[in-house]
């Protein structure tokens, strides 16, 4: 998949390299999907990008959840619940794509983009701060 990696906004950077790298990749996949919807790309291309997004989200969420468990993050349950909400919306997006409902897919994608920004700023930032305190050599 050809993704244009773009620099993420400074306010989006958490100072935790593994999370920041994942977020950068996720932003690039989302940008690829947004562009594909805007350009009315074919169904097989859209399916491929959504599958890639879902797989990367799952891996990223699992990584975060492993880190929260390993480093005794106190808000792990609430954080994991947010991941489940995003997974649900991502599944809705996937259904809209498979059904060819591009308008609903665009709305679901906008929701996920907003969710991602808010999740990083409001939920991942405290996790990154916790991890950086517990393991300062991983910044």
N, C-alpha and C positions, 0 to 999 in steps of 0.2 A: 504494500500500500504506500503510495506516495503522500507523505504528510509533510507539510511545511512546518518545521519546528520554529516557533516564534518565541521571542523573549517574553516572559510573563511580567506583568506589571509589578513594580516593587512592593505594592501593598499586598500582593498575592504570595510573595516569597515569605516562607516561614522560618528560614534559617536551619532547616533540617533537610539535609541533602536528599535523602531517599524519598521523602514526601514531596519535596519541591520537584524532583525529577519526574516522579509519577504524575504530578499535577500538570507539568508541562506537556507530557505525552497525552494526557487526557484532553487538555485544551486543544491540542493539535488534531486529535481524532474528532472531537466535536466540531472543530472548524471545517474539517473535511466533510463531515456529514451535512453541516449547514450549507456548504457550497454545493454539494451534490443535490440537495433538495432545491436550492435556488436555481441551479442550472438544469433541473429536470432530468438528472442522470437516470440511467436505466435501473430496473428493479434489481437485477443481479448485483450491480455496484452498490446500491443502497443496502441490500441484504448483507453484503460483505462488510461494509463499514459498521453497520449496527452489530453484527456478530463480533467484530473486533472491539468495538466500544464495550459491549457487555463483558467480553472476556477480560479486557484490561481493567474494567471496574471491579469485577470479581476478584482478580488477583490483587489489586490495590487495596480493596476493602479487607481481604483476608490478611494481607501484610500488616495493615494498620491494627487489625484485631489481634494478631499475634504479638505485635509490639505492645499493645495495651495490656495484654495478659502477662507478658514477660516482665514488663516494667511497672506492674501494679498501678495502672492508671485508674484513678478513683471514679472517673466519669465514663468508664468503658461501656456500661449497659446503655446509657443514653446515646452514646456515640454510635454503638452498634445498631440501635433502633433507627437512627438517621440513615445509616447505610441501607437498612431494609426498606425504608421509604423510597430511597433512590432506586433500589433494585426494582421495586414495584413500578415506578414510573418508567424506568428503562424498559421493562417488559411491555408496558402500554405502548411506548414508542415503537418497539419491535412489531407489535400487532398492527399498529397503524401503517407501518412501512409495508408489512406483508400484505395488507389489505389494499394497498395503493392509495390510502387516504393521506395525501401529502399535507393538506391543511391541518389536520389533527396532529400529524407527525411534527410539523413545524411548531405547533403550540406546545406539544410535549417536550420538544427539544429546547424551546425557550424556557420552559419550567426547569428542565435539568441544568441549563446554563446558569439560571438564577440560583438554583439550589447549590450548585457547585461553588459559586462565588461566596454565598452565605455560609456554606459548610466550611470552606477553607478559612474564612475570616473569623467565624464565630465558634467553630467546633474543632477544626484541625489545629488552629493556632495554639489553644491551650494544651493540646496533646503534644505539639512540637516543643513547647516550652517545658513541659514535664519531661519529655525525652531528653532534651538538651541539658536539663539539670541532672538527670540520672546518669547520663552517659555523654559528658561534654566532649569527648574525643570523636564523636560521630557527627558533629555539626557540619 
